[in-house]
């Protein structure tokens, strides 16, 4: 199946834009977002994907170029800064090739699953491309990309060597099917997809991703380096994987020689995936699943005196908006306290946050302050951030942070 021939073309009309001084300063720093309220002058109404040329207010010289999005408060996603350039198929191919070059060190490992494009951080705002073996999953977070799919797909297919493309649409796009040119979430737009679940390799281990219905693009690739590290530390250890989802940490721990691993998640469906991923790898060591609320289950484990040599706590985002920051920090403090109570003597605790609204310093401070008052002593042994295929290209692109803590008694 191939729908590329029926995809829309970019709008022919170009827009001339001027913005407020603060937005000019941000664009000079190559910040990719121009908000609606920052625009002071605009020559025409724009369509989704219209090329917007932003001129400075004093000299009327080129400042930046981007794609116009009339359906988002981020009205322009900037692509090119400082010097004019022709935004065409060759330009997109160059950006995608640069992104691929950044991933080459990862691809030299026994891994065929990776994020090839990470939106703004690879200078293509709102566009994510994940590879699972020979399946490319393209996720759009803005209507601006629909007219450019015909330009971005050929270089993506060439570099990734994928044979199938699945289109995923963010919630805001799914809510407006009338603007999606007949495309839908989970649609195969190139090649054929035999099964929704695609088997892929991560540092030599097998996993399954549902590329049609799974969260995000089917799997969470960003913790790959932390999963590998846990595997290296797990020999002859007991492990608790909290918010386990599809069991990424659990599989790596068992592969590393853990004697027993418990995967805890509120979703029974996620735990089924975890069990399937364990089974894919024919691993030794006992694996059990525990369905329930993480806070309640950890409290219960503590009350019954259960302890684990390694405890991993990797919750979903707790702060989608700025107003939720303090509530999120309190949740991280509570998780740190609960987890600290079930770590075995001389054990290891890994705490992570994927809330972009919570900065790394704020997260680390909240965790360390809470554990500083804990009856048991913990020593920090490392901090990690994004893996190679999730580069940080602008401040808002940073979201993942994790801290390793060793129980001293």
N, C-alpha and C positions, 0 to 999 in steps of 0.2 A: 504493500500500500504506500502511495506517495502523493501527498497533497501539496507539495511545494509549488507546482505549477499554478495552483489556485490561490496562492497567498497574495495579499495586497501589495502594491508598490508603495514606496515612500511618497508622502504628499509633495507635490511639485512646488508649492508656495513656501518661500522662505520668510522668516520674521526678523525684523530689526528691533532690538530690545535695548533699553537702558535701565539701570538698576540703582538703588540707593548706595551711598558711599560705603556702608558696612558690607553690603553684598559685593561691591567692587573689590574691597580689600580681601574678602574671602576667596574670590575668584583668582586674585593675584597669587594667593597661596595654593591654588589648584584645588580648592574645595568644590566638590561636584554638585552641590545642591543650591538652587535658587528658588526661594519660596515666593508664593504668589504676592504677598504683601511687599516684597522687595522690588517688584517691577514698577518703574515710574513712567515708562514710555514704551509703547508697542504699536507698530504700524498696522498690524492686521490681526484678526482672530486666527488662532492656530488650531490645527488638528493634531490628534495624537501622532507623534513622530515627525511633525514639522521641524525642519532645521531652524534653530533660533541662533542668530548671530548677536552677540552682546557687545556693544560699543561702550567705551568709557565716556563719561559725561563731559570732561573738560576738553579733550582733544578729538573726540569722536573717532578714536582708533579702535581696532579690533582688540577685544579683551578675552573673549572665550566664545566657543560654539557648543551647542548641545541640542538635545531633543526635547521638544515641547510636549507637556502632558497636561491638557486642560482638565483632566479628571483627578488630579492630585494637588494637595497643598504645596508639594515640591513641584513647582510649575515647570522648571527646566532642569534636566539632568545633564550636566556639562560633560563634554567629551574631550574637547581640545582647548588648550590654554595658551595665551601669549602670542603664538604665531598662527596665522591662518593655515588651514589645510583643507583639502578636498575630502569630505566625509563620504567615501564611497566603498565599494567592495574591497578595493586594495587596502584602504585605511583599516577597515575591520579585520581583514586578514592579518595585517601587521600587528594589531593589538592582541589577537588570539595567539599568534606565534610567540609574542613576548610572554604571554601567560603560560604557554606550554613549556617554554624554556625554563621558567621558574620551577616547574614541577619535575624536571628531568631527574634530579637526585632521588626523589621518591620513587620514580618509575624504574630506577636501577635496583630496587628491592623486589622481593617476591610479592608484589602488590599490583593488582589491575583494577583498583577502585580508587578514584581520586576526584577532587574538585578541579576541573579544568578552568572554569571561569567563576570568579567570586565577586560579581557585581562591581560596585564602586571601587573596590580594592584592586581590581584589574582594569580600571578605567572604563568599564562598561556598566554604568549604574542600572540596577534593577534587573540584571541578567545573570542567571546562575546556570552553569552546565556541569553536571556530575557524570562520571563514567563508571559503569559497572560492567566489567568485562567488555563485551561488544555492544552494549546498550548505552546510548547517550541520553540522559534525562535533562531536558532543557526546562528550567523553571523561570517563568516571567512574573515580575513583580510590578510591571507597568505596561500600559497599553502601547507605549512608544515602540516596543520591540516587534509588534506584529507586522508592521510594514518592512522590517529589516531582516526577517527570518531567512528570506531567500539569499541575503548577503552573508549572514553569519554561519549558516549551516554548512556550506561547502568546506570552508577551512576547518571547522570543528570536526567534520567527518574525516577529512584528510589527515589531520594530525592525530586524532584519537584512534583511527582505524576502526571505528564503530560501524556497524551495519544497520542498526536500528535507532530511531529517534522517537522518544516518548515526550510529549509536551505536558508539562504541569503548569497550572495557573494558580496564582495566589488567590486568597479569598476575595479581594477587591475586584479582581478580574472575573472570577466565577459569578460574582453578584450582578455583573452586567453582560450577559451573553449576547445582547444586541450589539455590543461593541467589539465582539471577538471574531468577527468575520467567519462565523461557522465553526470555529475551533472550540474544543472543550478540554477540560482537565482530564488527563490520563489518555488522551488520544495518541495513537501511533501516527506520526506524520511522515515517517520515512522507514522503508523496510518492513519487516514483519516481526511480531513478538509472539513467540510460541507459548510462553507462560508469563503471567504477571510477576512471579517470583524469579529473580535472576540470581544465580550463584556467582559469587566473586571471591577473590583472594585478598587477604589483608595480612601482610607479613607471613605468608605461607599457610594461613588458616582460612577455612572456607566459611562464608556467611551468605545469607539470603536476604535480598531486598525486594519488597513489593514495589515496583517502580510505577505502578498505576494508582494504587490506593494508599501506599505507605506514607508516614509522616515526611514532610519536606519532599525529598526526592526518593525516599524509600529507606534511607539509613542515615545515621549520624556519623559522618566521616571525620569530624573535627578532633575527636579524642583518640585518634589512631595511635599517636606517640605515647599517650598515657596508658592505653591498653597494652601496648608492647612492653612498657616498663613494668606494669603489674605482673605480666607473665614472667618477666625476668626475676621478679622477687618472690614468686609464689611457691617455689619448690618446697614440698612437704609442709605447706601451710594450710590453715583453714581460712576461708574467704567469705565475706558477706558483700554482695553487690547490690547496693540500695538504689532504687530507681533504675533497675537493670534494663528495662525496655527489651531489646532483642538479645541481651546477654553478651554484649561485646567484651566487657571486662571478665565476665564469667568464663567465656571460651578461652581467652588468653591465659587466665589463671590456671585452668585445668590443663591446658597445653604446656604450661610451665612447670607442671608437677604438683599442683595443689592436691591435697588429699581429699578435701571436701569443699564444695562451693554452694552457697545458697544465693539464689537470684530472687530479689524482693521487688515487686512492682504492684501497683494497684490494678493494673490491667491483666486479666487472665489471658487475653489474646496476645499481649506482648510476651508473657511468660511461655506461651506455646511456641512463639518464634524463638525464644531463648533455648528452649528444650530442643527444637529442631536444629538450631545452629550447633549445639553441643553434639547432637547425633551425627551431623554432617562430618564431624572431624574424628569420630570413633575414639574418644578420649578416655583415659583411665581417670580414676578419682570419682567420688560420689557427687552427683549434682541433684539438688532439690530446688523446687520453686515454692515461693511463699507469696500468696496473693493477699494484698491488704494495703491500707494507708501506711506510708513509710514512718510517719511520726508515731503512730499507735503501735506498729509492729516493733519498732526499735525499743520503745518503752517497755513493751511486753518481754522482749528478749532480755532486756536489762534486769527486769524483775525476776525472771526465772534463772538468772545467773549465767546465761550463755555468753561466751566470749569468742572472738575471732582474731586470728593473727593479722589479718588484713581486712579493713573495712573501707569500702569505696562508697562515697555519697555524691552522686552526680544528678542533682535535681533538674527539672525543667525550669525555664525562666520564671522567676517570681515577680518581675517588674516589667510589664509591658509599657507602662507610662511612668513619667517622672513622679506623679503623685503616689505611686506604689513603692517608692524607694525605701522608706523607713520600714514599712511592713515586710518588704523583702529582706532587709538586713536583719530584722528580728527573726525571720524564718531561718536564715543561715546560722544565726547564733543558737537557735533552738536545736537545729540539726547537729551542730558541732558538739553541743552538750550531750545530746542523746547518743551520738556515735562514740564520743569519748568514753561513755560508760560501758560499751560492749567491746572495746578493743582489748585484746589479751595483753598481759604484761610483756613489755618489750615489743609490742605489736605496732602496726603501721596504720595510719589513718590518711586517706586521700579525700579531700573535700574540694568540690569544683562548683563554679558558677558560670552559667551561660547567659546571665541577664546583662544586656548591653547598657541598661540604665544604671547598673551598679559598676563603678569603676574598680579596677584591680586593687588600688590602694584601700578603698573603702571596704571591699570584701575581705582582704587580708587582715585589716585592722579589726573588723568585727569578729572574725574567727579567733584571732590571737588574743584579743581582749577577753573574750568569753572563756577561752581555755586557760588564760592566765589566772582566772578565779576558780578553776576546776580543782577538786581535791587531788587529782592526779597530774603529774607534770608531763608536758609534751615538748619535744624539741623539733623545731622546723628543720627539715632536711632537703627542701627544694621547692621551687615554684616553676610552673610551666604555663605556657600561653597557647597560641595557635600552632597547629602543625603546618608543615611546609606548603600545603596546597590551600591554606587559608591565610594568605598574607594580609597585613594590615596596611591599607593605603591611605586612610584618613581617620581622624580620631574616633568617629562614630562606628568605624568598622571593627573596633576592638570589643570583643564580648567575652571570650573564653579565658578563664584563669583557674588555676588549680594549685593547691598547696599540699605538700607531703609532710606529715607530722609523725614523729616516733614517740611512743609511750616510753617513759623513762623507768617505769616500774609496773 
